[in-house]
Amino acid sequence: MGNTLSINDSKGLNWGLTILRVGVGVLFFIFGWQKLSGGAELWTMIGGSMNFLGISFAPTFWGLMASIAEFAGGLLLALGLFTRWASLSLVLTMIVAVILKANTGSGLADVSSPLMALLITLSFALNGATNWSVDNYLAQKKQSGALA
């Protein structure tokens, strides 16, 4: 019984949140890389999603920004570096994805994946990374005076 993790166990909580953060970050990184390597034609198609927000100019730019947000944001999220800022970029990207899927999909099945990603990244944007992150390591170094 002494080796089981309870819901109040901070080590268990850190394990769970770290696994979630790294897993979601790696997935965003992979999807972002696929979109970045797709080139201008794919970026234009992705950026066309901004039409649902009334933004019809520069779809290639918006698609590139979304691809970079997923790629760089995913990498930073996985590392737990600048976690809140990385998550915020992913939150904004997922808001557009949810709006797109809600307007073009066939219901909850199409909206559920970007909505779930939105909720997870919103949680990290509000709460930051876990104790097991580069952010926490740097904060501890700063507190101890090692980073001046």
Secondary structure as UniProt FT lines:
FT   TURN            2..3
FT   TURN            7..8
FT   HELIX           10..37
FT   HELIX           39..47
FT   HELIX           48..53
FT   HELIX           59..79
FT   HELIX           83..104
FT   HELIX           108..127
FT   HELIX           134..143
FT   TURN            144..145
//
